[in-house]
Each structure stands twice: as C-alpha cells, then as structure tokens.
Amino acid sequence: MQQGDGRAERPPEKRRHPAPPSFASGELRDPQLAAALRTLELTVRRKLDGVLHGDHLGLIPGPGSEPGDARMYQPGDDVRQMDWSVTARTTHPHVRQTIADRELETWIVLDLSASLDFGTADSDKRDLAVAACAAITYLTGGGGNRIGAIVATGADTIRVPAGSGMHHRQTLLRKIATTPRAASGTRGSLDAAIDALRRPQRRRGLAVIISDFLGPIDWERSLRAVSGRHDLLAVEVLDPRDLELPDVGLVTLQDPESGATKEVKTTRKLRNDFAAAAEQHREDVAAVLRRCGSPLLSLRTDHDWIADIVRFVVSRRSRLSVSAGIRSGAGR
C-alpha cells in the first residue's frame, strides 16, 4: 500500500546518500535522458571499478560448462557432476570440475509494475531498479559477455535481445529507462515475467530477477524451472514505507496495482501489525529464494545503493573463495 497517489514529497533536508538519476518516463527529453544515463554510468564505474578482477568472472561466478580436472567427491558437491569413469577406476567417488565459460550470457528480468512507481526517500523504487540494471550490465558486460532483458509492467512485456558491446549496453539501459509506466490499477505478474525467460530456451548463464517482490508469492515454480538452467541472483528493491508506516494520524493508502484506496488511522497497533506482516512477507520471499538456490541482494531507497552492491559482491566472492579453499584442502 502507498500513501496518497504514490508520489510522496521528498523531505527538504539534504539527502544522506547519492541517489540514482530520476527516469520519469515520458517526461525526460532525449538530451536529458542521455545526460541522466551518462551520470548513472559514471557513478557505477567510479564506485565499482576494482571490485572485479578479470573480464569473465561475472557478478555471480558459476561453475561453467567446460570439463576440467576430476577430484574426490565432498559433501555438498553437485551429484550431477559425478565422473563415473574415474569413480569406477579408483573405487572412490569423484566429481568432474568445470571451467568457467569464456563468455557469460546474462538475462535481467525486471519487474516495473505499478508498485515500483513509488518512493519516499532518496529516489523512487523504479529509479533504483534502473540503477541496479546499470550496475549489473557493468559487472557482467565486459570481455564479449552478452546481456539481454525482459521488462514487465503488467500491461506489456518488452524483450531486449542479448547482445554485447558498449553500444548494446547503452541501448538496453535506454530501453529500460524509457519503458512507459503502467496505468494505476494494472496488476503485474512476476510469475509471467520469470516464465518468459524460459521461452525460447536460452544458453546457460546468469538470470537476475529485479523486483520489490510485493504481492502473492506465486512465482516459485517458474523460478525453480529457470534455476535448472541458469545461475540466479535476486535483487530486492524496497522503500521504507514498504516496511513500516509513519505515525501521521489519518492517511489515505492506495494499492497501485488494483487502484483500491482506503483511509486509515495509523495507530500504534496498526503500525506494529503492518511492520510484522511486512517482515513476515520478506522472510517468506527469502525462504523461497533459498529453496531455488538464489542469493538475495537488498537495495533500499534510503540506503547507499552502490555501497550495498559493493558489499554484496565482495562478500559473495570471499565466501566462494573460502569454500573453494576448504574443498581443495579436503581433497588432498
């Protein structure tokens, strides 16, 4: 639910964090749009340069598909990687390691339903989602890697074919930033957007789901199907008002995806019940993502979004390096 028409006024005080540029679809003229995209690109490059080492590591380094060396099986290894010929020869279970693919294909599934046209802090959730797309294209788009997108508004589903190179990445971001907003009362379907990634079948790679994940959790089956072929990353885009209501007395709330409005008094009990329900929903979303094997990156309109991405990437790489070191030591 959102306050009023969903376009809450920003507080007059100085912003605490660098906010992504505003991409009010239909309101920016082409020179303004180009300048906003250029500002966003420079922000991402300046903050994320040095986070990655090498062109082919990607944001979520996967196992790859090229066969490599065999090693002893360790608990937790994927049994689909069992090397039966070596296992039979040595009488001990072995798995075949794989070498990361030379080129990575990344697909962004971007939820731009009406609930993202809202923000009460440094930006709208929609602007933050576009900024997340820019970061992903920078982190995964080098060295001949390909990237494409499926953008769903509830009213339309827009497909940007996968391609490589700077010009393609700029075209993709421009297409995303200028996607028309869905009319109020248009209900989006994250399940349909994720399912669109399966048809036609695409080469193995990375699938990034960007959404606020509000609404019914009816997309688990589609995400499980996608996880059978791709590595996954979920990016959660939230505003403080998605998690708690302010103590402002009488307020009009609106569901942007149904158009329904309701006037309520924000009593302490209502605020506590709202916060508890929001926290439970987030826990349910996180549980489904874990079952599908997807890490979760949370971005908020009142946080430093670039710092959150950097922390996530560094933490993810550190965890994978430690895990690889432990397995390597155990296999000696």
C-alpha positions in Angstrom: 0.0 0.0 0.0 1.2 3.5 -0.7 0.3 6.9 0.7 -1.9 9.2 -1.4 -1.1 8.8 -5.1 2.2 7.1 -4.5 4.3 10.2 -5.3 5.2 11.2 -1.8 7.1 14.5 -1.4 10.8 14.3 -0.6 11.9 15.9 2.7 13.6 19.3 2.1 16.8 18.3 4.1 19.9 17.3 2.3 20.0 13.7 1.1 22.1 11.4 3.1 23.1 9.1 0.2 23.9 9.5 -3.5 20.6 8.9 -5.3 20.3 7.4 -8.8 19.1 9.8 -11.5 15.3 10.1 -12.0 13.9 8.5 -15.1 10.3 9.8 -15.3 9.2 8.0 -18.4 7.7 10.4 -20.9 9.0 13.5 -19.0 12.7 13.5 -20.0 13.7 14.8 -23.3 16.4 12.9 -25.2 19.3 15.2 -24.2 18.2 15.0 -20.5 17.8 11.2 -20.8 21.3 10.8 -22.3 22.7 13.0 -19.5 21.0 11.0 -16.8 22.2 7.7 -18.3 25.8 9.1 -18.6 25.7 10.3 -14.9 24.5 6.8 -13.9 27.2 5.1 -15.9 29.9 7.3 -14.4 28.6 6.7 -10.9 28.7 3.0 -11.4 32.1 2.9 -13.0 33.7 5.2 -10.4 32.3 3.2 -7.4 32.6 -0.3 -8.8 36.0 -0.1 -10.6 38.4 -2.5 -8.9 35.6 -4.7 -7.4 36.1 -7.3 -10.2 39.4 -8.7 -11.4 39.2 -10.1 -14.9 36.6 -9.8 -17.6 35.0 -13.2 -17.3 34.2 -13.6 -13.6 30.7 -12.1 -13.7 28.6 -10.9 -10.8 27.8 -14.4 -9.6 30.6 -16.7 -10.8 29.0 -20.0 -11.8 30.6 -23.4 -12.3 30.8 -23.2 -16.1 30.3 -26.0 -18.6 33.7 -26.9 -20.0 35.2 -30.1 -18.4 38.2 -29.7 -16.1 40.1 -31.9 -13.6 38.5 -34.6 -11.5 38.7 -34.6 -7.7 37.4 -36.5 -4.8 33.7 -36.0 -4.0 33.0 -33.8 -1.0 29.7 -33.5 0.9 27.7 -30.7 -0.8 29.0 -31.3 -4.3 26.5 -31.4 -7.1 25.9 -35.1 -7.8 25.2 -34.2 -11.5 28.9 -33.5 -11.8 29.9 -37.1 -10.8 32.6 -38.6 -13.0 31.6 -42.2 -13.2 34.6 -43.4 -15.2 37.1 -42.1 -12.7 34.9 -43.3 -9.8 34.9 -46.8 -11.3 38.7 -46.8 -11.9 39.6 -45.6 -8.4 36.7 -47.1 -6.5 36.2 -43.7 -4.8 33.6 -41.2 -5.8 34.9 -38.3 -7.9 33.4 -35.2 -9.4 34.5 -33.5 -12.6 35.3 -29.9 -12.1 34.3 -27.4 -14.8 36.0 -24.4 -16.2 34.0 -21.1 -16.3 32.6 -20.3 -19.7 34.7 -17.9 -21.7 31.6 -15.8 -22.4 28.7 -15.2 -20.0 25.2 -14.6 -21.1 23.1 -12.6 -18.5 19.4 -12.1 -18.6 17.7 -9.4 -16.5 14.0 -10.0 -15.6 12.9 -6.5 -14.5 9.6 -6.0 -12.7 8.4 -2.5 -13.4 4.8 -3.0 -12.2 3.0 0.0 -10.7 4.2 -0.8 -7.1 7.7 0.4 -8.2 6.5 3.9 -9.2 6.8 5.0 -5.6 9.4 6.4 -3.2 9.6 8.4 0.0 13.4 8.7 0.4 16.2 9.5 -2.0 14.6 8.1 -5.1 11.6 6.1 -6.5 12.0 2.3 -6.5 11.8 2.4 -10.2 14.9 4.6 -10.5 16.7 2.3 -8.1 15.7 -0.7 -10.2 17.2 1.1 -13.3 20.3 1.8 -11.4 20.6 -1.8 -10.4 20.3 -2.8 -14.1 23.2 -0.4 -14.9 25.4 -2.0 -12.2 24.6 -5.5 -13.5 25.5 -4.5 -17.1 28.8 -3.1 -15.9 29.6 -6.1 -13.7 28.8 -8.7 -16.3 29.1 -7.0 -19.6 32.8 -7.0 -20.3 35.0 -9.3 -22.4 32.4 -10.2 -25.0 29.8 -11.2 -22.5 26.2 -10.9 -23.6 23.3 -9.3 -21.8 19.6 -9.1 -22.5 16.4 -8.1 -20.6 12.8 -8.9 -20.1 10.9 -5.9 -18.8 7.4 -6.4 -17.5 5.0 -3.6 -16.5 1.8 -5.7 -16.1 0.4 -4.1 -19.2 3.3 -5.0 -21.5 6.3 -7.4 -21.6 9.3 -5.9 -23.5 12.2 -8.1 -24.6 15.6 -6.8 -25.4 17.6 -9.5 -27.2 21.0 -10.4 -25.7 24.0 -8.6 -27.2 27.5 -7.5 -26.3 29.5 -4.3 -26.5 29.1 -0.8 -25.1 26.6 0.4 -27.7 24.3 -2.6 -26.9 24.5 -1.9 -23.1 23.6 1.7 -23.6 20.7 0.8 -25.9 19.5 -1.7 -23.3 19.6 0.8 -20.5 17.9 3.4 -22.6 15.1 1.0 -23.4 14.7 0.1 -19.7 14.7 3.7 -18.6 12.1 4.8 -21.1 9.7 1.9 -20.5 6.2 3.6 -20.1 4.7 3.3 -16.6 1.7 1.0 -16.3 -1.6 2.8 -15.6 -2.8 2.8 -12.0 -4.9 -0.3 -11.4 -2.7 -2.5 -13.7 -1.7 -5.7 -11.8 1.7 -7.0 -12.7 2.7 -10.7 -12.8 6.3 -11.6 -11.7 5.5 -15.2 -12.4 4.7 -14.5 -16.0 7.9 -12.3 -16.4 10.1 -15.1 -15.0 8.4 -17.7 -17.1 9.0 -15.6 -20.2 12.7 -16.3 -19.7 12.2 -20.0 -20.5 10.7 -19.4 -24.0 12.6 -19.6 -26.2 15.2 -21.7 -24.4 18.4 -19.7 -23.9 22.0 -20.7 -23.4 23.2 -21.4 -19.8 24.1 -18.2 -18.0 23.0 -15.9 -15.2 19.4 -14.8 -14.6 18.9 -11.7 -12.5 15.4 -11.0 -11.1 14.8 -7.4 -10.0 11.6 -6.7 -8.2 10.1 -5.4 -4.9 8.6 -8.9 -4.5 5.4 -7.5 -3.1 2.2 -9.4 -3.6 1.5 -13.1 -3.8 4.5 -15.5 -3.9 3.2 -17.4 -6.9 6.4 -17.4 -8.9 8.4 -20.2 -7.1 7.6 -22.9 -9.7 8.8 -20.7 -12.6 11.9 -19.7 -10.7 12.8 -23.3 -9.9 12.4 -24.1 -13.6 14.8 -21.3 -14.5 17.3 -22.4 -11.8 17.7 -25.7 -13.6 19.5 -24.0 -16.4 20.8 -20.7 -15.0 22.6 -19.3 -12.0 20.3 -17.0 -10.2 20.5 -13.6 -8.4 17.5 -11.8 -6.9 17.6 -8.1 -6.4 15.0 -6.8 -3.9 14.2 -3.1 -4.3 12.4 -1.6 -1.3 11.2 1.7 0.2 10.9 2.4 4.0 7.2 2.7 3.6 7.0 -0.9 2.3 8.2 -2.0 5.7 6.6 0.4 8.2 4.0 3.1 8.4 4.8 6.5 9.8 2.9 8.0 12.8 1.0 10.6 10.9 -2.6 10.0 12.1 -5.2 9.8 9.4 -3.8 8.8 6.0 -5.1 7.6 2.6 -3.4 4.4 1.4 -3.6 3.1 -2.2 -2.8 -0.2 -3.8 -1.3 0.9 -7.1 -1.9 -2.5 -8.8 -5.6 -2.6 -8.0 -6.4 1.1 -7.7 -8.2 0.5 -4.4 -7.8 3.2 -1.7 -8.5 3.2 2.0 -8.4 5.8 4.7 -6.9 4.6 7.9 -5.7 6.0 11.2 -2.1 4.9 11.8 -2.5 3.8 15.4 0.4 2.1 17.2 -1.3 -1.3 16.8 -1.8 -0.8 13.1 1.8 0.2 12.6 3.0 -2.8 14.6 0.7 -5.2 12.7 1.9 -3.7 9.3 5.6 -4.0 10.2 5.1 -7.6 11.4 3.2 -8.5 8.2 5.9 -6.9 6.1 8.7 -8.6 7.9 6.9 -12.0 7.6 6.5 -11.5 3.8 10.2 -10.7 3.4 11.1 -13.8 5.3 8.8 -15.9 3.1 10.3 -14.4 0.0 13.9 -15.1 1.3 12.9 -18.7 2.1 11.6 -19.3 -1.4 14.7 -17.8 -3.0 16.9 -20.0 -0.8 15.0 -23.1 -1.9 15.5 -22.0 -5.6 19.3 -21.5 -4.9 19.3 -17.8 -5.4 21.3 -15.3 -3.3 19.5 -12.1 -2.4 20.8 -8.5 -2.8 18.6 -6.0 -1.0 18.6 -2.3 -2.1 16.6 0.4 -0.4 15.8 3.9 -1.5 17.1 5.3 1.9 20.4 3.5 1.7 23.6 3.9 -0.3 22.8 1.5 -3.1 26.3 1.5 -4.6 27.8 0.6 -1.2 25.3 -2.2 -0.7 26.2 -3.7 -4.2 29.9 -3.5 -3.4 29.4 -5.2 0.0 27.4 -7.9 -1.7 29.9 -8.6 -4.5 32.9 -8.6 -2.1 31.1 -10.8 0.4 30.0 -13.2 -2.3 33.4 -13.6 -3.8 35.0 -14.0 -0.4 32.5 -16.7 0.6 33.1 -18.6 -2.7 36.9 -18.4 -2.3 36.8 -19.7 1.2 34.5 -22.6 0.1 36.8 -23.5 -2.8 39.9 -23.4 -0.5 38.2 -25.7 2.0 37.2 -28.2 -0.7 40.7 -28.1 -2.3 42.3 -28.8 1.1 39.9 -31.6 1.9 40.6 -33.2 -1.4 44.4 -33.6 -0.9 
